[in-house]
Amino acid sequence: MPNLKLFLPLIALAFSTYSYAGVFDLTATMNGQTEQTSFTTAEEGIDIFEQAKLNSIFNGYSGTEIVNSTLNFRGLPMNIAFPVNGGTQLTFNVPELGINQSFQGATRDESQALLKDFLKNNADLLNQLSKKLVKVSPVDPIAGNPNSLMSRSVQSDAQMMWYGSNSSFGRQTEQPAEGTSSNRFGIGINYARMVSEATGNAKEMESDAFTLPLSYSHQFEEANHELIINMPLGYTDTEGAKTYDGSFSVFYRRPILKNWVVSFTGSGRATGSSDLAGGSMMASGAIASSYVWSGETWGLTLGNMIGYYSALRVKIDNTSINPDIANTVFRNGLLYSLDSQWQLTGDPLSWEVFLVDTRFTGTDLFSNYQDEVGFTLGTRRPAHSKESDLRAGFSFTKGENVQSYKFNFGAWF
């Protein structure tokens, strides 16, 4: 995604106003002297065991002293040590995974290089790390927090299936003219800031996610009968660590009754972060229902969705990784809209408020449930109008171990 790498980091820089604390924390001890430092990327954390890097932590380090350390790998402790005075053996221990390894090179730097090879090329270790980190890490890029790929995918899928390309929760003021259909394009920008609680071995962490939704909709002759293609691009900044993602989803919405729409979707997604040492491809499928009670100027929608989201086996540098992360997700909400007397571009403005509950079952996650409350304001386009729809909104999410808020703006034309 070359354009994404050029474009979205500029947005992130413009929004970011805080200093980075680092995602990886190291506590090291030598000759009774204890030092602490933090790193933005996983590679920085591992490279610190090179002699030149240890010299920057301990002024008296000569390359022979016993060094014991704990690297907090975004919530998962890893013990790394040179346990023998004058020796080159490097030990690596992850208590929560039952992993104990030692590496013996001709020099300490060679031992450290052997550790790096082990961390990059051992498929069993990478699978265990991936599955454990979605449970203990508040900033995993795959799943477990509101800014992860899985959580944002669930939000996007439900929104598209409940609302479609209409900006008023499936309400439509008029049926399309008989024998006609239409095509619509959508673009927007979403910004979400997530703050986690200090839980287990994970400290409080923050992340900022930026999403560029790109959509195309074919509206059939019947109201709320649509085929939608959605291709959002995403960028997340986690204490300075960068993550990129992209998706391709197809949605089909079909009215069962005039006020009841059933929707289906299938998607392929991918996320990756060399900084956080995490990423995966993901496949998903979901079915949703939106049932509307409405009056002349108001509408109340009951939205329900069930979906299955699974990380896929991927091959990186001849190493096959299958993280075995899969969740069945339930998302249910009440959504109320009210037309106002104000107008924009000739179309009435409508207020919308919503309350949504999301539950993840399957792989144990850092945050297994989240509740979201929010509102939007925008145009409610009649079916015959050729003007664009505009909508902006704000929401607040509170869930297990996390909370976040999100701003969004979108346009259909």
N, C-alpha and C positions, 0 to 999 in steps of 0.2 A: 504494500500500500504506500507507494512513494509519495503521492500527493498528501496523504494523511500526515506523514512524518514532517512535511514541510509546513502544513497549514495549521494543524491543531496545537502543536507546541506553542505557537505564537499566541493563541487564545489563552492557553494555560498560563503563560507568563503574564498576560495582561490581568488575569483574575487573581493570581497568586500574590498574597501580601504578607505571608508569614515565612519565617526561617525554617529550614528543614532540620529535623531532629535526627534523621537517619532511621532506617528500618531494622538494621542489624546491629546489635549491641555486643561488644566484647568486654569481658572482665578477665584480666590476666594477672598472674602473680609470679614474681621471680625474687628469690632471696628475701622473702617477707615483704617485698614491695608490691602493692596492688595498684594497677592502672585500669582505667575504663575509657573506652572510645566507642564511637558509632560510625556506621557506614551506610551509604545510600544503596549500594549494590552488593549482591551476594559475592561476586568475584573479589571485591575489595576486602570482604571479610575473610575469605580463604587466603588471599595473597598476603595477609598480614603476617603469616608464619614464615615468609622469606626473611633471611637474616637482615637485609637492609630495612625492611618494614619493622621488624622487632626492635631494631636499633632506634627507630623513631619513637617507640613507646618506652623502652627502658634505656636510659643513657649508658648504663654500665654493662649492657648485653654484649658479650664477646663471641657468641656462637657456640658456647659450651654449657651454659647454665641450664638448670632445670627450669622449665616454664610450664605452668599449668594455666589453662584458660577455659572459659565457657563462652561459646558464641550463641547468643540468642537469635536463632534463625527465624525472625518475625513471628515469635511465639513458641518455637520449638528449640529447647536447649540442646546444644552439641558440645561435648567436652573434647578438647584437642590439647595435646601436651607433648613436650619433649621430656619424658619422665626420668631420664638417666643423665647424670652430670657427665658431660663430655661425649655422650652418645648421640647417634644420628637417628635413632628410632623415633617415629612420630606415631602417637596413638590417637584413635578417633572413636568416640563412644556417643551413641544416642540412646540414653536410658529408656525413653518412652517407646522406642521401636526395638529394643533388645539388640542393637547393633554394636559390635566391638571389633575393631580392625586395627592393625598396626602396619606401618610402612617403613621399610629399611632401605635407604639409599646410601650411596657412598658419602654423601654430605647431607646436611639438614635440608638444604634447598632441593636436593634430589628427592628426599622423602616427602617434602611438601608438594612437589610436582606429581609424585605417585598418588598422593591424596586427591589432588585435583582431577587426575585421570579417573580415579575410582568414582568420584562424585559425578562426573560427567557421563560416564560410560556404563555404569552398573544399572541395568534395567530394573532389577528387583528393588534396589535402593530407591530409585527415582519413583517407582510405583508406590512404595510405602510412604515416601515423603509427600507425594501429591495428595494421597488420600488422608494422611494425618494433618497436613497443613490446612485443608479446607475446614477442619474441625477446630484447630487451635489458633489459627492465624486470622486476625481481623482484616487483613488486607490481601487475601489470596485473590489472584486474578480470575480463577476459574469459578469459584462458588463460595458461599458462606457469609457474604456481606452485601449491603445494598448496591455497592459499586462494582461487584463482581459480574462476570459475563452472564452467569445463570440468572441472577436476580434481575438484572436489567432486561434480559430476554423475556422473563416472565411478565414484567411490567409492560414491555412493548407489545407482546403478543395479546395480552388481555385488552389493552387499550385499542388495538387495531380491530380485534374481534367484537368488542362491545360497541365501539363508536363507529367503526368503518371510516369512510372518508367524509362522513358528516360530522360537524363540530358540535352536535347537540345530543349526544348519547343515543344516536339512532333515530331521533325524531326527525321527521321531514315534513315541511309544511304542505307540500303538494306532491302528487304523483308525477313522474315524468310524462311528457306528452306521449300519447299512444303511438307505438311503433318507433320510438326513438331510444337511443342510448347515448352515453357520454363517457369521455375519458378525462381523468384529472391527474394532476401531478402535485406532489407535496414535498415541501422542504422545511426544515426548522433547525433549531439549536436548543439543546437541553444541557443544563449545568446542574450537577448534584454534588453536594459536599457531605461526606460521611465522617462521623467521629465515633470511635469505638470506646468501650469501657476497658479498664485494665482488668483482665480476667486470666486466671491461671498464670502462665509464664509470659503472657502477652501484655505489654504496656499499652497505654492509650495511644492510638494512632489515628491519623487523618488521611483522607484521600479526596481528590477532586476529579470528577468524571465529566467529560464533555462528549456529547453525542450529536452527530449530524444525521438526522433522519432524512432519507431519500425514498420517496414512494411513488408508485403509479397505480391508479385505480381505473378499472373499466366498470362503469355503472350500467347494468342491464336495464331493460325497459321497465322492470318492476322495481318499486322503491325498496332500498336497502338490499337489493340483490347485486352483489359486487364480487369481482375478482381483483385482488390487491397484491402487488409485489412490493416488498419492503426491503431496503438495502441500507440500513444504518451503519455508519462508521463511528468508531469510538476511540477516545484517548483518555487515559487516566494517569494522574500524577499522584503518587503516594510518597509523601515526604521526600520528593525529588526523584523517586524511581518511576520510570515510564513504562506504560502498558498500552498496547494497541489492539484493537479488535475490529472485526467486520462480520456482517451477517447477510444472508439471503433467505428471505421467507416468502412463502406464497399463502395467501388467505382466500378462502371462499366463504362468503356470507349469503345465506338464503333465508328469506322470511318463511316461517311456517304459518303464522297468522299475520295480520296487519301490524300487530304490536308485539310480535315475538319473532326474533331472529336467532338462528343457529349458525355457528361458524366453525370452520375447520382450518388448521394450519399445519404446515410442515416446514422445517427450517434446517439450514446448515450454518454453523458459526465457527469462528476461530478466534483465539486470543493468545497473545504471547508477550512475555516480558523477560528479556535477558537480565535486567536489573534485579527483578524479584526472583529469578530462576524458577519461573512457572509459566504454564500455558498449556493449551489443549485445543483440539477440535471438538465440536459438540453438535449432536443431532437432537432434534426435538419434534414432538407432535403434540397437538392440543385440540380440544373441542370446547366450545363456549356457547353460552346462552345469554341473551339479553331480552328481558321482558319489560315492556313499558306500559305504565299507566300514565295517561296524559289528559290535560285539559287544553283550553284554547291557548294559554300562555305558559303552561308549566308541564313538566314531565318528571316522572319518578321511574328510574330504571333499576331493576334487580339484575346484576351481572354475576354470572357463575362461570368458572373455568376450571378444567382439570387438564394437566399436561404432564408429559414425561420428558425429562431432560437428561441426556447421558453424554459423558465425556467419551471420546473415541480413541481407539488405538492409533498412535502416530509413530512415525519413524524419524528420528533425528540423528544424523551422523552415524547411520548404521545401527543405532540403538532403538529397539522397538519398545514403546512406553504405553502401557494400558493402566491408567490410574484407577479404574474401577469406581468411578464416581457417577452415581445415577440417582435421580430423585423424581418421585411423583409429587407434583405441586398442585395445591388447591388455592384458588384465588376467588374470593367472593366479595361483592361490594354493593352498596346502595348509592345511587347517583341522582341528584335532584337538580333540575334546570328550570330557570325562570326567565322569560323574555322581559326586557326592560323597554321603556319608551324611547331610549336613546337609539341613535342610528349611526352607522359608519359605512361609508360607500353605498348608501341607500338601503342597506339591510339592517334589520334590528339587531341590537346587541343582546346577548343572553349571559346571565350568571349561571355558573354550575358549581355545586359543592358535592364532595364525595367522601365516603368512608370505605376503605378497602382492607380486608384481612388476607394475608398470605401465609400458607403453611407448607413447609418442606418435609417430606417423609422419604426415607431411604437412607442414603449416606448421611451420617451425622455431621452437622455443619456448625460453624462458629455461631451463626444466627439461624435458628430453625423456624422462626416465625417473625413476622413484621406486620404492623398496622400502620396504615397511611391515611391521613386526612388532608384535604386540599380544596382549592377552588380554581376556577378558570373564568376568564372573561373574553368574549369574542363575538364575531358575527355569526348569525344563523341564517345561512343562505337558502332562499327559496329554490325549488328544483329548477325553475326556469331562468334563474339569474346567471349571468355570465361573469359576474364579479368574483373576485377571489374571497376565500374565507380566511380570516385571521383569528388566531387565538393565542392567549398568553395565560400562564398559570403559575401557581406556587403550591407546593405540598410539603408536609412534614411527616417523616416516618419514624416510628419508635418500635424497636424490636428487641429480641433477645441479644443483649450485650452491645447493641448499636443504636445510633440514631442518626438521621440525616435529613437534609432539606433539599428541595429541588426547584429550580426555575426552568420554565420552558416557554418557547415561542415557536409557533408553526404557521404555515400558510399552505392552503390548497388552491390551485388555480387551473 
